[in-house]
Amino acid sequence: MAEAKLNRKLNLVLTVETDKGVVHIHTTPISRAVFEENFLVISKAFSAIFVNEVGPMGPRIAALLLKQEAEKLGTWDKVQQSLVAEVYRLTIVIAPGPNGWETMPYNVAKQRGILDEDQAAEAENCIMYFICASSVQTRGELAKATDFLKILWSAQTTLLNSTEYTRSLPMSTQEENIGEKPQIAVNQ
């Protein structure tokens, strides 16, 4: 009997504690076409992590390295319009709302202030690290590369798309009751 092989790519999920509660950021790898359009800058950015010996810090600075390498190549405007725009399109934020989990594109979550400036910057670096790693590494190598994400960010990889992932989450609302009974004040 032949061994079954998974033909789907792993997706990344980051869990971020915000003022509005825990949000989940789900992103999928880019397409082959987007990779081929941006392969040089992606490869240079991912290589810079190891050439500069920043290794475990790669997920914290990958977007910055991508921008630096694109600027060296004189392609930052093109990279923003193709690669960065596509990564934003592929990234979904799942946040608690009044009626349970709400999903929205990453840009919308930033505009609504669901992620503050620092949280957004950290997430973007982590996401870009994942995008670069998933674009240039084999599945076996990717498992090792995502160890940094799991350690630094408590990130997880999943085969679920964002809709399936959202359905797998426990029910949530902004005023979530965790089963505790309200305390009653006792007059003494």
N, CA, C and O atoms as a DFTB+ gen file, in Angstrom:
752 C
 N C O
     1  1       0.845      -1.177       0.000
     2  2       0.000       0.000       0.000
     3  2       0.896       1.248       0.000
     4  3       1.840       1.340       0.785
     5  1       0.595       2.194      -0.879
     6  2       1.402       3.409      -1.003
     7  2       1.131       4.332       0.175
     8  3       0.017       4.388       0.694
     9  1       2.164       5.053       0.588
    10  2       2.033       5.999       1.688
    11  2       1.334       7.264       1.189
    12  3       1.704       7.820       0.155
    13  1       0.341       7.703       1.919
    14  2      -0.369       8.927       1.543
    15  2       0.503      10.128       1.865
    16  3       1.153      10.169       2.910
    17  1       0.517      11.105       0.968
    18  2       1.305      12.310       1.187
    19  2       0.380      13.509       1.209
    20  3      -0.566      13.600       0.426
    21  1       0.664      14.423       2.114
    22  2      -0.096      15.665       2.156
    23  2       0.354      16.549       1.007
    24  3       1.552      16.724       0.786
    25  1      -0.582      17.095       0.288
    26  2      -0.252      17.931      -0.852
    27  2      -0.512      19.403      -0.563
    28  3      -0.340      20.250      -1.440
    29  1      -0.921      19.706       0.646
    30  2      -1.215      21.088       1.017
    31  2      -0.048      21.673       1.783
    32  3       0.660      20.960       2.495
    33  1       0.150      22.972       1.636
    34  2       1.199      23.658       2.382
    35  2       0.693      24.039       3.767
    36  3      -0.499      24.255       3.983
    37  1       1.633      24.113       4.689
    38  2       1.292      24.543       6.035
    39  2       1.033      26.042       6.072
    40  3       1.668      26.815       5.354
    41  1       0.102      26.434       6.909
    42  2      -0.211      27.833       7.145
    43  2       0.309      28.205       8.526
    44  3       0.518      27.331       9.366
    45  1       0.515      29.469       8.761
    46  2       1.026      29.954      10.039
    47  2      -0.089      30.638      10.814
    48  3      -0.902      31.365      10.244
    49  1      -0.116      30.396      12.127
    50  2      -1.048      31.093      13.000
    51  2      -0.266      31.677      14.168
    52  3       0.444      30.965      14.877
    53  1      -0.410      32.993      14.356
    54  2       0.171      33.689      15.498
    55  2      -0.966      34.052      16.440
    56  3      -2.049      34.430      15.993
    57  1      -0.730      33.940      17.720
    58  2      -1.705      34.358      18.717
    59  2      -1.123      35.568      19.429
    60  3      -0.021      35.508      19.975
    61  1      -1.865      36.659      19.421
    62  2      -1.374      37.920      19.970
    63  2      -2.344      38.408      21.047
    64  3      -3.551      38.485      20.817
    65  1      -1.813      38.733      22.209
    66  2      -2.602      39.311      23.301
    67  2      -2.682      40.819      23.062
    68  3      -1.657      41.500      23.035
    69  1      -3.885      41.334      22.892
    70  2      -4.077      42.758      22.632
    71  2      -4.992      43.360      23.699
    72  3      -5.526      42.645      24.547
    73  1      -5.163      44.670      23.646
    74  2      -6.100      45.338      24.555
    75  2      -7.533      44.883      24.304
    76  3      -8.385      44.982      25.187
    77  1      -7.792      44.388      23.103
    78  2      -9.137      43.952      22.730
    79  2      -9.332      42.454      22.933
    80  3     -10.359      41.903      22.539
    81  1      -8.352      41.794      23.547
    82  2      -8.413      40.353      23.776
    83  2      -7.419      39.619      22.886
    84  3      -6.639      40.235      22.160
    85  1      -7.461      38.311      22.953
    86  2      -6.559      37.488      22.155
    87  2      -7.035      37.488      20.708
    88  3      -8.204      37.222      20.433
    89  1      -6.128      37.787      19.789
    90  2      -6.440      37.688      18.366
    91  2      -5.521      36.658      17.733
    92  3      -4.409      36.422      18.204
    93  1      -5.996      36.059      16.676
    94  2      -5.236      35.069      15.928
    95  2      -4.952      35.659      14.558
    96  3      -5.835      36.234      13.921
    97  1      -3.713      35.513      14.111
    98  2      -3.320      36.002      12.789
    99  2      -2.965      34.776      11.957
   100  3      -2.027      34.049      12.282
   101  1      -3.708      34.551      10.893
   102  2      -3.561      33.362      10.042
   103  2      -3.020      33.800       8.691
   104  3      -3.585      34.688       8.053
   105  1      -1.933      33.185       8.252
   106  2      -1.395      33.529       6.936
   107  2      -1.029      32.267       6.175
   108  3      -0.669      31.245       6.761
   109  1      -1.128      32.362       4.871
   110  2      -0.789      31.237       4.006
   111  2       0.417      31.593       3.150
   112  3       0.667      32.770       2.891
   113  1       1.162      30.593       2.708
   114  2       2.308      30.870       1.834
   115  2       1.866      31.534       0.526
   116  3       0.717      31.406       0.103
   117  1       2.794      32.236      -0.093
   118  2       2.512      32.892      -1.370
   119  2       2.501      31.864      -2.499
   120  3       3.009      30.753      -2.348
   121  1       1.923      32.244      -3.613
   122  2       1.873      31.370      -4.788
   123  2       3.250      31.284      -5.453
   124  3       4.133      32.102      -5.195
   125  1       3.406      30.302      -6.288
   126  2       4.646      30.133      -7.039
   127  2       4.905      31.356      -7.924
   128  3       6.044      31.803      -8.056
   129  1       3.841      31.893      -8.528
   130  2       3.990      33.053      -9.416
   131  2       4.521      34.268      -8.656
   132  3       5.400      34.972      -9.152
   133  1       3.996      34.517      -7.463
   134  2       4.466      35.656      -6.667
   135  2       5.908      35.415      -6.227
   136  3       6.719      36.340      -6.209
   137  1       6.225      34.167      -5.872
   138  2       7.605      33.850      -5.510
   139  2       8.538      34.129      -6.691
   140  3       9.570      34.780      -6.527
   141  1       8.177      33.636      -7.877
   142  2       9.052      33.817      -9.041
   143  2       9.246      35.290      -9.376
   144  3      10.314      35.680      -9.848
   145  1       8.226      36.112      -9.139
   146  2       8.336      37.545      -9.389
   147  2       9.271      38.227      -8.381
   148  3       9.849      39.274      -8.674
   149  1       9.414      37.626      -7.191
   150  2      10.172      38.250      -6.097
   151  2      11.264      37.338      -5.537
   152  3      11.746      37.572      -4.429
   153  1      11.659      36.311      -6.277
   154  2      12.565      35.299      -5.731
   155  2      13.889      35.863      -5.247
   156  3      14.415      35.410      -4.230
   157  1      14.437      36.841      -5.953
   158  2      15.749      37.349      -5.583
   159  2      15.715      38.062      -4.231
   160  3      16.549      37.790      -3.366
   161  1      14.768      38.963      -4.045
   162  2      14.696      39.697      -2.787
   163  2      14.306      38.761      -1.635
   164  3      14.810      38.924      -0.524
   165  1      13.429      37.793      -1.873
   166  2      13.060      36.823      -0.833
   167  2      14.287      36.017      -0.423
   168  3      14.555      35.844       0.766
   169  1      15.025      35.527      -1.405
   170  2      16.222      34.727      -1.123
   171  2      17.276      35.541      -0.394
   172  3      17.891      35.056       0.556
   173  1      17.489      36.773      -0.830
   174  2      18.485      37.632      -0.184
   175  2      18.083      37.955       1.257
   176  3      18.929      37.950       2.152
   177  1      16.811      38.234       1.482
   178  2      16.351      38.548       2.840
   179  2      16.510      37.338       3.754
   180  3      16.966      37.477       4.889
   181  1      16.140      36.158       3.272
   182  2      16.259      34.964       4.106
   183  2      17.722      34.620       4.345
   184  3      18.092      34.223       5.450
   185  1      18.548      34.767       3.333
   186  2      19.989      34.522       3.495
   187  2      20.615      35.503       4.482
   188  3      21.506      35.132       5.246
   189  1      20.156      36.748       4.468
   190  2      20.713      37.769       5.360
   191  2      20.547      37.385       6.822
   192  3      21.368      37.762       7.659
   193  1      19.501      36.646       7.134
   194  2      19.294      36.193       8.513
   195  2      20.481      35.354       8.974
   196  3      20.925      35.471      10.116
   197  1      20.987      34.515       8.089
   198  2      22.058      33.598       8.468
   199  2      23.446      34.185       8.204
   200  3      24.385      33.915       8.952
   201  1      23.578      34.980       7.153
   202  2      24.858      35.632       6.864
   203  2      25.207      36.608       7.982
   204  3      26.365      36.710       8.387
   205  1      24.203      37.321       8.476
   206  2      24.415      38.290       9.551
   207  2      24.375      37.638      10.932
   208  3      24.464      38.316      11.956
   209  1      24.243      36.331      10.942
   210  2      24.247      35.541      12.176
   211  2      23.216      36.014      13.191
   212  3      23.501      36.082      14.386
   213  1      22.017      36.340      12.714
   214  2      20.946      36.730      13.627
   215  2      20.011      35.565      13.912
   216  3      19.137      35.672      14.772
   217  1      20.183      34.449      13.201
   218  2      19.454      33.203      13.397
   219  2      18.126      33.294      14.113
   220  3      17.109      33.614      13.497
   221  1      18.118      33.011      15.436
   222  2      16.850      32.986      16.163
   223  2      16.111      34.323      16.173
   224  3      14.907      34.363      16.428
   225  1      16.818      35.412      15.899
   226  2      16.154      36.712      15.856
   227  2      15.522      36.983      14.489
   228  3      14.856      38.002      14.308
   229  1      15.722      36.089      13.539
   230  2      15.168      36.251      12.194
   231  2      13.703      36.594      12.164
   232  3      13.309      37.499      11.429
   233  1      12.854      35.891      12.953
   234  2      11.432      36.228      12.936
   235  2      11.120      37.625      13.475
   236  3      10.026      38.143      13.247
   237  1      12.050      38.228      14.174
   238  2      11.817      39.568      14.725
   239  2      12.257      40.680      13.771
   240  3      11.920      41.846      13.977
   241  1      13.020      40.312      12.711
   242  2      13.554      41.357      11.822
   243  2      13.402      41.040      10.334
   244  3      13.931      41.780       9.505
   245  1      12.713      39.991       9.974
   246  2      12.641      39.560       8.577
   247  2      12.041      40.604       7.646
   248  3      12.548      40.786       6.539
   249  1      10.982      41.296       8.052
   250  2      10.380      42.326       7.188
   251  2      11.362      43.482       6.987
   252  3      11.436      44.067       5.907
   253  1      12.105      43.797       8.037
   254  2      13.105      44.857       7.922
   255  2      14.225      44.445       6.971
   256  3      14.688      45.254       6.167
   257  1      14.657      43.194       7.061
   258  2      15.687      42.696       6.143
   259  2      15.176      42.665       4.706
   260  3      15.919      42.986       3.779
   261  1      13.918      42.283       4.514
   262  2      13.334      42.265       3.172
   263  2      13.353      43.670       2.580
   264  3      13.738      43.858       1.426
   265  1      12.934      44.659       3.377
   266  2      12.936      46.046       2.895
   267  2      14.361      46.497       2.578
   268  3      14.593      47.120       1.542
   269  1      15.310      46.192       3.451
   270  2      16.708      46.578       3.240
   271  2      17.252      45.976       1.948
   272  3      17.896      46.669       1.161
   273  1      16.995      44.692       1.731
   274  2      17.496      44.029       0.518
   275  2      16.817      44.581      -0.732
   276  3      17.467      44.756      -1.762
   277  1      15.515      44.857      -0.651
   278  2      14.794      45.424      -1.798
   279  2      15.315      46.820      -2.126
   280  3      15.443      47.180      -3.296
   281  1      15.611      47.594      -1.103
   282  2      16.157      48.934      -1.346
   283  2      17.535      48.849      -1.993
   284  3      17.851      49.650      -2.873
   285  1      18.366      47.886      -1.569
   286  2      19.679      47.691      -2.196
   287  2      19.528      47.359      -3.675
   288  3      20.329      47.793      -4.503
   289  1      18.494      46.585      -3.998
   290  2      18.242      46.188      -5.391
   291  2      17.485      47.272      -6.166
   292  3      17.347      47.179      -7.385
   293  1      16.999      48.292      -5.465
   294  2      16.211      49.341      -6.114
   295  2      14.820      48.869      -6.506
   296  3      14.233      49.385      -7.457
   297  1      14.284      47.880      -5.769
   298  2      12.990      47.294      -6.133
   299  2      11.938      47.417      -5.037
   300  3      10.909      46.746      -5.106
   301  1      12.169      48.262      -4.022
   302  2      11.247      48.310      -2.896
   303  2       9.821      48.659      -3.317
   304  3       8.877      48.046      -2.819
   305  1       9.638      49.617      -4.212
   306  2       8.285      49.965      -4.655
   307  2       7.596      48.762      -5.299
   308  3       6.428      48.488      -5.021
   309  1       8.317      48.052      -6.155
   310  2       7.762      46.856      -6.821
   311  2       7.441      45.773      -5.794
   312  3       6.394      45.132      -5.879
   313  1       8.324      45.566      -4.836
   314  2       8.124      44.537      -3.806
   315  2       6.902      44.874      -2.949
   316  3       6.135      43.983      -2.584
   317  1       6.721      46.150      -2.631
   318  2       5.548      46.557      -1.861
   319  2       4.255      46.281      -2.636
   320  3       3.266      45.820      -2.065
   321  1       4.275      46.570      -3.941
   322  2       3.076      46.404      -4.757
   323  2       2.757      44.951      -5.059
   324  3       1.593      44.602      -5.257
   325  1       3.774      44.098      -5.096
   326  2       3.500      42.697      -5.435
   327  2       3.570      41.806      -4.200
   328  3       2.551      41.255      -3.781
   329  1       4.732      41.659      -3.621
   330  2       4.914      40.713      -2.514
   331  2       4.205      41.157      -1.241
   332  3       3.404      40.402      -0.690
   333  1       4.481      42.355      -0.771
   334  2       3.890      42.810       0.491
   335  2       2.375      42.879       0.379
   336  3       1.671      42.454       1.295
   337  1       1.868      43.402      -0.717
   338  2       0.413      43.461      -0.915
   339  2      -0.193      42.063      -0.918
   340  3      -1.272      41.863      -0.359
   341  1       0.470      41.104      -1.530
   342  2      -0.038      39.730      -1.568
   343  2       0.002      39.092      -0.182
   344  3      -0.927      38.376       0.193
   345  1       1.050      39.337       0.569
   346  2       1.133      38.800       1.935
   347  2       0.007      39.375       2.779
   348  3      -0.629      38.637       3.532
   349  1      -0.254      40.665       2.675
   350  2      -1.366      41.273       3.409
   351  2      -2.691      40.639       2.983
   352  3      -3.556      40.390       3.823
   353  1      -2.853      40.380       1.694
   354  2      -4.091      39.776       1.206
   355  2      -4.275      38.366       1.767
   356  3      -5.400      37.954       2.051
   357  1      -3.184      37.633       1.928
   358  2      -3.233      36.255       2.413
   359  2      -3.290      36.143       3.937
   360  3      -3.388      35.041       4.477
   361  1      -3.229      37.279       4.627
   362  2      -3.193      37.278       6.082
   363  2      -4.532      37.752       6.631
   364  3      -5.014      38.836       6.302
   365  1      -5.117      36.915       7.473
   366  2      -6.427      37.169       8.059
   367  2      -6.273      37.306       9.570
   368  3      -5.580      36.509      10.202
   369  1      -6.917      38.313      10.144
   370  2      -6.929      38.484      11.587
   371  2      -8.289      38.011      12.093
   372  3      -9.335      38.374      11.555
   373  1      -8.246      37.200      13.131
   374  2      -9.449      36.652      13.749
   375  2      -9.501      37.245      15.161
   376  3      -8.676      36.921      16.015
   377  1     -10.483      38.116      15.386
   378  2     -10.554      38.860      16.645
   379  2     -11.922      38.679      17.289
   380  3     -12.919      38.470      16.598
   381  1     -11.965      38.762      18.632
   382  2     -13.270      38.662      19.286
   383  2     -14.118      39.895      18.980
   384  3     -13.627      41.024      18.978
   385  1     -15.384      39.652      18.726
   386  2     -16.329      40.734      18.462
   387  2     -17.569      40.528      19.299
   388  3     -17.639      39.569      20.067
   389  1     -18.536      41.392      19.173
   390  2     -19.739      41.286      20.000
   391  2     -20.536      40.004      19.760
   392  3     -21.267      39.558      20.645
   393  1     -20.404      39.413      18.589
   394  2     -21.162      38.193      18.266
   395  2     -20.271      36.981      18.058
   396  3     -20.676      36.025      17.396
   397  1     -19.081      37.003      18.607
   398  2     -18.145      35.890      18.426
   399  2     -16.943      36.336      17.614
   400  3     -16.644      37.527      17.519
   401  1     -16.262      35.369      17.033
   402  2     -15.044      35.670      16.277
   403  2     -15.387      36.412      14.995
   404  3     -16.306      36.031      14.271
   405  1     -14.638      37.475      14.722
   406  2     -14.767      38.232      13.478
   407  2     -13.479      38.046      12.693
   408  3     -12.388      38.121      13.258
   409  1     -13.599      37.804      11.403
   410  2     -12.415      37.708      10.549
   411  2     -12.344      38.934       9.669
   412  3     -13.356      39.461       9.207
   413  1     -11.107      39.377       9.448
   414  2     -10.915      40.564       8.609
   415  2      -9.527      40.517       7.994
   416  3      -8.625      39.897       8.557
   417  1      -9.342      41.156       6.855
   418  2      -8.004      41.243       6.275
   419  2      -7.057      41.962       7.240
   420  3      -7.481      42.794       8.043
   421  1      -5.795      41.631       7.146
   422  2      -4.776      42.200       8.018
   423  2      -4.798      43.733       7.999
   424  3      -4.735      44.365       9.054
   425  1      -4.887      44.331       6.810
   426  2      -4.908      45.798       6.714
   427  2      -6.081      46.412       7.468
   428  3      -5.939      47.460       8.098
   429  1      -7.232      45.763       7.404
   430  2      -8.412      46.266       8.111
   431  2      -8.178      46.224       9.616
   432  3      -8.536      47.162      10.329
   433  1      -7.577      45.134      10.102
   434  2      -7.285      45.026      11.533
   435  2      -6.334      46.132      11.981
   436  3      -6.488      46.686      13.070
   437  1      -5.357      46.448      11.143
   438  2      -4.435      47.540      11.476
   439  2      -5.180      48.873      11.495
   440  3      -4.989      49.678      12.407
   441  1      -6.026      49.107      10.494
   442  2      -6.773      50.368      10.411
   443  2      -7.713      50.542      11.603
   444  3      -7.899      51.655      12.094
   445  1      -8.306      49.439      12.064
   446  2      -9.233      49.493      13.202
   447  2      -8.507      49.585      14.545
   448  3      -9.141      49.766      15.585
   449  1      -7.194      49.463      14.524
   450  2      -6.437      49.531      15.771
   451  2      -6.500      48.265      16.597
   452  3      -6.199      48.288      17.791
   453  1      -6.883      47.167      15.985
   454  2      -6.917      45.893      16.710
   455  2      -5.506      45.492      17.114
   456  3      -5.290      44.929      18.187
   457  1      -4.551      45.789      16.242
   458  2      -3.135      45.608      16.562
   459  2      -2.516      46.984      16.685
   460  3      -2.683      47.823      15.800
   461  1      -1.795      47.229      17.788
   462  2      -1.119      48.518      17.883
   463  2       0.130      48.485      16.999
   464  3       0.452      47.453      16.409
   465  1       0.811      49.589      16.915
   466  2       1.956      49.722      16.008
   467  2       3.045      48.673      16.292
   468  3       3.587      48.073      15.363
   469  1       3.357      48.460      17.559
   470  2       4.388      47.483      17.919
   471  2       3.949      46.059      17.614
   472  3       4.732      45.266      17.092
   473  1       2.698      45.728      17.936
   474  2       2.183      44.386      17.655
   475  2       2.161      44.122      16.153
   476  3       2.502      43.027      15.707
   477  1       1.763      45.119      15.378
   478  2       1.731      44.966      13.925
   479  2       3.138      44.761      13.371
   480  3       3.341      43.914      12.500
   481  1       4.108      45.524      13.865
   482  2       5.495      45.385      13.392
   483  2       6.046      44.005      13.732
   484  3       6.690      43.370      12.897
   485  1       5.795      43.538      14.954
   486  2       6.262      42.206      15.346
   487  2       5.609      41.132      14.487
   488  3       6.275      40.203      14.029
   489  1       4.316      41.262      14.271
   490  2       3.599      40.281      13.459
   491  2       4.120      40.278      12.016
   492  3       4.329      39.212      11.435
   493  1       4.326      41.450      11.447
   494  2       4.799      41.537      10.067
   495  2       6.180      40.914       9.905
   496  3       6.436      40.245       8.904
   497  1       7.064      41.118      10.858
   498  2       8.382      40.491      10.794
   499  2       8.260      38.972      10.858
   500  3       8.905      38.255      10.093
   501  1       7.439      38.498      11.765
   502  2       7.241      37.059      11.909
   503  2       6.607      36.457      10.653
   504  3       7.035      35.407      10.174
   505  1       5.601      37.123      10.134
   506  2       4.925      36.642       8.922
   507  2       5.893      36.630       7.746
   508  3       5.914      35.668       6.977
   509  1       6.690      37.676       7.594
   510  2       7.621      37.725       6.466
   511  2       8.695      36.646       6.594
   512  3       9.140      36.091       5.589
   513  1       9.107      36.353       7.811
   514  2      10.045      35.246       8.021
   515  2       9.417      33.945       7.510
   516  3      10.056      33.183       6.784
   517  1       8.167      33.700       7.892
   518  2       7.458      32.501       7.447
   519  2       7.322      32.475       5.927
   520  3       7.535      31.434       5.306
   521  1       6.971      33.608       5.323
   522  2       6.809      33.680       3.869
   523  2       8.133      33.358       3.179
   524  3       8.168      32.570       2.233
   525  1       9.210      33.962       3.648
   526  2      10.525      33.700       3.049
   527  2      10.911      32.230       3.232
   528  3      11.338      31.576       2.282
   529  1      10.762      31.720       4.441
   530  2      11.142      30.332       4.721
   531  2      10.297      29.351       3.913
   532  3      10.829      28.393       3.352
   533  1       8.999      29.580       3.852
   534  2       8.137      28.643       3.130
   535  2       8.340      28.723       1.620
   536  3       7.996      27.790       0.894
   537  1       8.894      29.827       1.152
   538  2       9.142      29.986      -0.283
   539  2      10.425      29.311      -0.748
   540  3      10.488      28.792      -1.862
   541  1      11.450      29.316       0.105
   542  2      12.758      28.837      -0.357
   543  2      13.188      27.515       0.247
   544  3      14.195      26.952      -0.182
   545  1      12.467      27.003       1.221
   546  2      12.889      25.769       1.867
   547  2      11.964      24.609       1.543
   548  3      10.794      24.789       1.205
   549  1      12.531      23.409       1.659
   550  2      11.707      22.210       1.496
   551  2      10.833      22.054       2.733
   552  3      11.059      22.720       3.744
   553  1       9.850      21.189       2.656
   554  2       8.958      20.987       3.797
   555  2       9.735      20.570       5.049
   556  3       9.442      21.044       6.147
   557  1      10.719      19.689       4.887
   558  2      11.530      19.253       6.025
   559  2      12.334      20.388       6.626
   560  3      12.436      20.510       7.846
   561  1      12.902      21.214       5.769
   562  2      13.665      22.373       6.251
   563  2      12.748      23.394       6.910
   564  3      13.122      24.044       7.886
   565  1      11.539      23.527       6.362
   566  2      10.590      24.500       6.910
   567  2      10.222      24.149       8.344
   568  3      10.056      25.038       9.179
   569  1      10.094      22.863       8.633
   570  2       9.768      22.452       9.999
   571  2      10.829      22.963      10.973
   572  3      10.499      23.407      12.072
   573  1      12.083      22.903      10.580
   574  2      13.162      23.415      11.442
   575  2      13.113      24.934      11.531
   576  3      13.311      25.502      12.606
   577  1      12.851      25.592      10.411
   578  2      12.816      27.054      10.386
   579  2      11.671      27.598      11.232
   580  3      11.803      28.661      11.838
   581  1      10.557      26.885      11.281
   582  2       9.423      27.379      12.063
   583  2       9.597      27.115      13.556
   584  3       8.804      27.604      14.361
   585  1      10.615      26.354      13.940
   586  2      10.891      26.174      15.368
   587  2      11.129      27.519      16.043
   588  3      10.695      27.730      17.175
   589  1      11.825      28.444      15.345
   590  2      12.050      29.781      15.894
   591  2      10.710      30.473      16.163
   592  3      10.535      31.132      17.188
   593  1       9.776      30.315      15.236
   594  2       8.467      30.947      15.390
   595  2       7.726      30.353      16.580
   596  3       7.066      31.073      17.330
   597  1       7.834      29.073      16.745
   598  2       7.144      28.407      17.851
   599  2       7.738      28.815      19.191
   600  3       7.007      28.989      20.166
   601  1       9.045      28.968      19.246
   602  2       9.720      29.332      20.494
   603  2       9.473      30.798      20.839
   604  3       9.072      31.109      21.960
   605  1       9.708      31.699      19.891
   606  2       9.611      33.134      20.166
   607  2       8.175      33.654      20.224
   608  3       7.880      34.589      20.969
   609  1       7.290      33.052      19.442
   610  2       5.945      33.591      19.283
   611  2       4.847      32.645      19.731
   612  3       3.671      33.004      19.680
   613  1       5.199      31.459      20.164
   614  2       4.200      30.427      20.427
   615  2       3.312      30.251      19.202
   616  3       2.112      29.999      19.313
   617  1       3.930      30.390      18.031
   618  2       3.202      30.243      16.771
   619  2       2.896      28.774      16.544
   620  3       3.487      27.893      17.168
   621  1       1.986      28.539      15.663
   622  2       1.683      27.163      15.277
   623  2       1.512      27.098      13.768
   624  3       1.198      28.093      13.114
   625  1       1.724      25.918      13.241
   626  2       1.442      25.700      11.829
   627  2       0.217      24.806      11.747
   628  3      -0.032      23.981      12.626
   629  1      -0.538      24.986      10.678
   630  2      -1.772      24.235      10.526
   631  2      -2.049      24.002       9.044
   632  3      -1.632      24.784       8.190
   633  1      -2.748      22.928       8.760
   634  2      -3.221      22.689       7.400
   635  2      -4.570      23.370       7.159
   636  3      -5.039      23.437       6.023
   637  1      -5.190      23.871       8.224
   638  2      -6.499      24.511       8.106
   639  2      -6.391      25.870       7.432
   640  3      -5.452      26.626       7.685
   641  1      -7.358      26.178       6.569
   642  2      -7.419      27.534       6.036
   643  2      -8.012      28.436       7.118
   644  3      -8.396      27.947       8.179
   645  1      -8.092      29.728       6.870
   646  2      -8.535      30.644       7.934
   647  2      -9.977      30.387       8.363
   648  3     -10.294      30.527       9.544
   649  1     -10.847      30.019       7.444
   650  2     -12.242      29.730       7.799
   651  2     -12.316      28.497       8.688
   652  3     -12.994      28.509       9.715
   653  1     -11.617      27.431       8.295
   654  2     -11.610      26.211       9.100
   655  2     -10.984      26.470      10.469
   656  3     -11.467      25.968      11.483
   657  1      -9.913      27.253      10.493
   658  2      -9.249      27.558      11.750
   659  2     -10.194      28.332      12.674
   660  3     -10.283      28.033      13.865
   661  1     -10.900      29.327      12.124
   662  2     -11.840      30.111      12.926
   663  2     -12.909      29.208      13.519
   664  3     -13.267      29.351      14.689
   665  1     -13.418      28.286      12.725
   666  2     -14.448      27.355      13.218
   667  2     -13.913      26.459      14.331
   668  3     -14.684      25.993      15.171
   669  1     -12.606      26.212      14.348
   670  2     -12.021      25.332      15.360
   671  2     -11.831      26.038      16.709
   672  3     -11.594      25.379      17.722
   673  1     -11.932      27.363      16.726
   674  2     -11.736      28.114      17.967
   675  2     -12.958      27.994      18.865
   676  3     -14.080      27.855      18.378
   677  1     -12.743      28.048      20.183
   678  2     -13.904      28.064      21.079
   679  2     -14.704      29.335      20.849
   680  3     -14.157      30.343      20.401
   681  1     -15.976      29.295      21.147
   682  2     -16.828      30.473      20.986
   683  2     -16.244      31.626      21.791
   684  3     -15.681      31.422      22.866
   685  1     -16.382      32.827      21.267
   686  2     -15.841      33.987      21.955
   687  2     -16.689      35.205      21.671
   688  3     -17.254      35.359      20.588
   689  1     -16.766      36.060      22.662
   690  2     -17.330      37.390      22.486
   691  2     -16.443      38.356      23.246
   692  3     -15.594      37.939      24.034
   693  1     -16.634      39.619      23.017
   694  2     -15.805      40.608      23.702
   695  2     -16.021      40.573      25.208
   696  3     -15.089      40.840      25.966
   697  1     -17.201      40.258      25.648
   698  2     -17.503      40.173      27.078
   699  2     -17.605      38.705      27.469
   700  3     -18.610      38.275      28.036
   701  1     -16.580      37.953      27.170
   702  2     -16.619      36.510      27.370
   703  2     -16.684      36.145      28.846
   704  3     -15.912      36.658      29.657
   705  1     -17.613      35.252      29.189
   706  2     -17.721      34.709      30.536
   707  2     -16.947      33.408      30.552
   708  3     -17.212      32.514      29.749
   709  1     -15.994      33.297      31.457
   710  2     -15.173      32.093      31.491
   711  2     -15.694      31.071      32.496
   712  3     -14.974      30.158      32.899
   713  1     -16.939      31.235      32.892
   714  2     -17.552      30.261      33.775
   715  2     -17.532      30.669      35.238
   716  3     -18.093      29.967      36.080
   717  1     -16.906      31.777      35.552
   718  2     -16.885      32.230      36.939
   719  2     -18.224      32.860      37.282
   720  3     -18.847      33.521      36.451
   721  1     -18.655      32.648      38.508
   722  2     -19.870      33.291      38.986
   723  2     -19.505      34.678      39.485
   724  3     -18.437      34.860      40.070
   725  1     -20.362      35.649      39.268
   726  2     -20.049      36.996      39.761
   727  2     -19.955      36.980      41.276
   728  3     -20.731      36.312      41.959
   729  1     -18.981      37.734      41.789
   730  2     -18.838      37.820      43.238
   731  2     -19.871      38.784      43.793
   732  3     -20.112      39.852      43.229
   733  1     -20.475      38.394      44.900
   734  2     -21.476      39.230      45.545
   735  2     -20.833      39.905      46.746
   736  3     -20.233      39.258      47.605
   737  1     -20.973      41.194      46.778
   738  2     -20.415      41.939      47.918
   739  2     -21.212      41.636      49.161
   740  3     -22.442      41.628      49.128
   741  1     -20.528      41.389      50.249
   742  2     -21.177      41.115      51.514
   743  2     -20.910      42.284      52.454
   744  3     -19.757      42.635      52.703
   745  1     -21.976      42.885      52.973
   746  2     -21.823      43.995      53.912
   747  2     -21.506      43.438      55.284
   748  3     -22.132      42.474      55.724
   749  1     -20.564      44.020      55.947
   750  2     -20.196      43.534      57.286
   751  2     -20.606      44.485      58.351
   752  3     -20.372      44.228      59.531
